């Protein structure tokens, strides 16, 4: 715990931190002694997280209610973190969708792109530079297993997550010599409000992880590897896809699974 705080403290900035994986990242980082800046759109949920964590872990928590699809997010967050040395950045915020691409409005697609990918680009560039100057720090970019293969009914979402994955893996190499650890992290099916809102039917052979399990995997992997798929069963499944199926077959398999789990055409 002391080594984690020394490397990635004293402050962690976590986006999408009001619930789901973001909330779990906040709890786990607080448990390791880091002060927190929590960013999300829902101010009420942020306040609840702040009260919960401050009472249970005794760390300082600041909240920023902010739509990461806005043009001015970097200026807003730079002002909000004045006086705080950010040692860990977790770009977790994301908009998920499960529906045919052509049934999504342009504004919806652009908002998803801005929140999932543009905000990750801006925050990683800004805080990565500050971490480089201190010769320490960590950045976790939330991707998705859908980043590995074309995924029907999540085309735009998968595209944004592929961007995050490749950005993370590339910066793992670039920044490791600067003392900054970067991880592109791919949760599989994880029980969160965002997952549940699509009324999934995962079936017997699709593992659904808890948020605690997924976040623990991410924090354990930071500083050890450029990217990680959460959960042994998920890693095995995607290894077998790549080993035994041509890319066309893998895309068919992944997309067919999406259709069965989420039933987007019903």
C-alpha positions in Angstrom: 0.0 0.0 0.0 2.8 2.4 0.9 4.6 1.7 -2.4 1.4 2.3 -4.4 0.8 5.7 -2.6 4.5 6.7 -3.2 4.3 5.8 -6.9 0.8 7.0 -7.7 -0.1 9.5 -5.0 -0.9 11.8 -3.5 -4.0 12.4 -5.7 -5.9 10.3 -8.1 -8.3 11.8 -10.7 -11.0 9.4 -11.8 -13.6 10.1 -14.5 -17.0 8.5 -14.5 -16.6 8.1 -10.7 -20.1 8.3 -9.4 -21.0 4.6 -10.0 -19.9 1.3 -11.5 -16.2 0.8 -12.2 -15.4 4.4 -11.6 -16.8 4.3 -8.1 -15.0 1.0 -7.4 -11.7 2.6 -8.6 -12.3 5.4 -6.2 -12.9 3.1 -3.3 -9.9 1.0 -4.1 -7.6 4.0 -4.5 -8.8 5.5 -1.3 -8.1 2.2 0.4 -4.5 2.6 -0.7 -4.3 6.1 0.8 -4.8 8.3 -2.2 -6.8 11.5 -2.1 -9.4 11.7 -4.8 -10.8 14.0 -7.4 -14.0 12.4 -8.7 -15.5 13.5 -12.0 -18.9 12.7 -13.3 -22.1 14.3 -14.6 -24.4 13.5 -11.6 -23.6 15.9 -8.8 -25.8 14.1 -6.3 -24.1 10.7 -6.8 -20.7 12.4 -6.6 -21.6 13.9 -3.2 -22.8 10.6 -1.9 -19.5 9.0 -3.0 -17.5 11.8 -1.4 -19.3 11.4 1.9 -18.9 7.6 1.9 -15.2 7.6 1.1 -14.3 10.4 3.4 -16.0 8.6 6.3 -14.7 5.1 5.6 -11.2 5.9 4.5 -10.3 9.3 5.9 -8.8 10.7 2.7 -9.7 14.1 1.1 -12.2 14.0 -1.8 -13.1 16.7 -4.2 -15.9 16.4 -6.8 -16.3 18.0 -10.2 -19.7 17.7 -11.9 -18.8 17.9 -15.5 -20.0 16.6 -18.9 -16.8 15.3 -20.6 -18.4 15.9 -24.0 -18.0 19.6 -23.5 -15.4 21.5 -25.5 -13.8 23.2 -22.4 -13.2 20.2 -20.2 -9.4 20.7 -20.0 -9.7 24.2 -18.7 -12.4 23.2 -16.2 -10.4 20.3 -14.8 -7.0 22.2 -14.8 -8.7 24.8 -12.6 -10.3 22.2 -10.3 -7.0 20.4 -9.6 -5.0 23.4 -8.7 -2.8 22.6 -5.7 -3.2 18.8 -6.2 -0.4 16.7 -7.6 -2.2 14.1 -9.7 -0.2 10.8 -9.5 -2.9 8.6 -11.0 -5.3 9.3 -13.8 -8.1 6.8 -14.5 -10.0 7.6 -17.7 -13.0 5.5 -17.0 -15.9 7.7 -18.2 -17.7 6.3 -21.2 -21.0 6.1 -23.0 -22.0 2.6 -24.0 -24.6 1.7 -26.6 -26.0 -1.5 -28.0 -27.9 -0.8 -31.2 -27.4 -0.9 -35.0 -25.0 1.9 -36.1 -27.5 3.4 -38.6 -30.2 3.7 -35.9 -28.0 6.0 -33.8 -28.3 9.7 -34.4 -25.2 11.7 -35.4 -25.3 13.8 -32.2 -25.4 10.6 -30.1 -22.4 9.1 -31.9 -20.4 12.3 -31.6 -21.2 12.6 -27.9 -20.0 9.0 -27.4 -16.8 9.8 -29.4 -16.1 13.0 -27.3 -16.6 11.3 -24.0 -15.0 8.0 -24.7 -12.0 9.1 -26.8 -11.5 12.8 -27.0 -11.6 13.3 -23.3 -9.1 10.5 -22.9 -6.8 12.2 -25.4 -6.9 15.6 -23.7 -6.6 14.4 -20.1 -3.8 11.9 -20.9 -1.8 14.6 -22.8 -2.2 17.2 -20.0 -1.6 15.0 -16.9 0.9 12.8 -18.7 3.1 15.9 -19.2 2.9 16.8 -15.5 3.7 13.2 -14.5 6.7 13.2 -16.8 8.0 16.3 -15.0 7.8 14.4 -11.7 9.3 11.2 -13.1 6.5 9.1 -11.6 2.8 8.4 -12.0 0.2 6.1 -13.6 -2.5 6.3 -16.2 -5.2 3.7 -16.8 -7.2 4.0 -20.0 -10.4 2.1 -19.9 -10.9 0.2 -23.1 -13.1 -2.9 -23.8 -12.7 -6.4 -25.1 -14.7 -5.1 -28.1 -11.6 -3.1 -29.0 -9.9 -6.3 -30.2 -12.4 -7.2 -33.0 -15.1 -5.5 -34.9 -18.3 -5.8 -32.8 -21.7 -5.4 -34.4 -24.3 -3.3 -32.5 -21.4 -1.5 -30.7 -19.5 -0.2 -33.8 -18.8 3.3 -32.6 -18.3 2.3 -29.0 -15.8 -0.4 -30.0 -14.0 2.1 -32.2 -13.5 4.5 -29.4 -12.3 1.7 -27.1 -9.9 0.5 -29.8 -8.5 4.1 -29.8 -8.0 4.0 -26.0 -6.3 0.6 -26.1 -3.8 1.5 -28.8 -3.1 4.8 -27.2 -2.5 3.1 -23.9 -0.2 0.4 -25.3 1.8 3.0 -27.3 2.3 5.3 -24.3 3.2 2.3 -22.1 6.4 2.2 -24.2 6.9 5.9 -24.6 6.5 6.9 -21.0 8.0 4.0 -19.1 11.4 5.6 -19.5 10.0 8.7 -17.9 8.8 6.8 -14.8 5.1 6.9 -15.8 3.2 3.6 -16.0 0.4 3.4 -18.6 -2.2 0.6 -19.0 -4.8 0.0 -21.6 -7.4 -2.0 -19.7 -10.2 -4.1 -21.1 -13.1 -5.1 -18.8 -15.2 -8.0 -20.1 -18.8 -8.3 -19.0 -18.9 -6.6 -15.6 -21.9 -6.1 -13.4 -22.4 -2.4 -13.4 -25.3 0.0 -13.9 -24.1 0.6 -17.5 -24.0 -3.1 -18.2 -27.4 -3.8 -16.6 -29.2 -0.9 -18.5 -29.1 -3.0 -21.7 -30.9 -5.9 -20.0 -28.2 -8.5 -20.9 -28.7 -12.2 -21.1 -25.2 -13.5 -20.9 -25.9 -17.2 -20.7 -24.1 -20.0 -18.9 -20.7 -19.7 -20.7 -20.3 -15.9 -20.6 -18.5 -14.9 -17.4 -19.9 -11.8 -15.7 -17.4 -10.3 -13.2 -18.0 -8.1 -10.2 -16.7 -4.5 -10.3 -14.4 -5.4 -7.4 -12.8 -8.2 -9.4 -12.4 -6.1 -12.5 -10.8 -3.1 -10.7 -8.5 -5.3 -8.7 -7.2 -6.8 -11.9 -6.5 -3.4 -13.4 -4.7 -2.0 -10.4 -2.6 -5.2 -10.1 -1.7 -4.9 -13.8 -0.6 -1.3 -13.7 3.2 -1.1 -14.1 3.4 -4.7 -15.1 2.1 -4.9 -18.7 0.9 -2.6 -21.5 -2.6 -3.9 -21.6 -4.8 -6.4 -19.9 -8.1 -8.2 -20.4 -9.9 -8.6 -17.1 -10.5 -12.2 -16.0 -8.8 -15.5 -16.9 -11.9 -16.8 -18.7 -12.0 -13.7 -20.9 -8.3 -13.8 -21.6 -8.6 -17.5 -22.6 -11.6 -16.9 -24.8 -9.9 -14.1 -26.8 -6.7 -16.0 -27.0 -8.6 -19.0 -28.6 -10.4 -16.6 -31.0 -7.1 -15.2 -32.3 -5.4 -18.6 -32.4 -8.0 -20.8 -34.1 -10.2 -18.4 -36.2 -9.4 -16.1 -39.0 -10.3 -12.5 -38.3 -13.5 -12.8 -40.2 -14.6 -15.8 -38.1 -13.6 -14.0 -34.9 -15.7 -10.9 -35.9 -18.7 -13.2 -36.7 -18.3 -15.0 -33.3 -18.0 -11.8 -31.2 -20.8 -10.1 -33.1 -23.1 -13.1 -32.8 -22.4 -13.2 -29.1 -23.4 -9.6 -28.8 -26.7 -10.2 -30.5 -27.5 -13.1 -28.2 -26.5 -11.3 -25.0 -28.1 -7.9 -25.6 -30.7 -8.7 -28.3 -30.4 -5.2 -29.9 -33.0 -5.9 -32.6 -35.8 -6.8 -30.3 
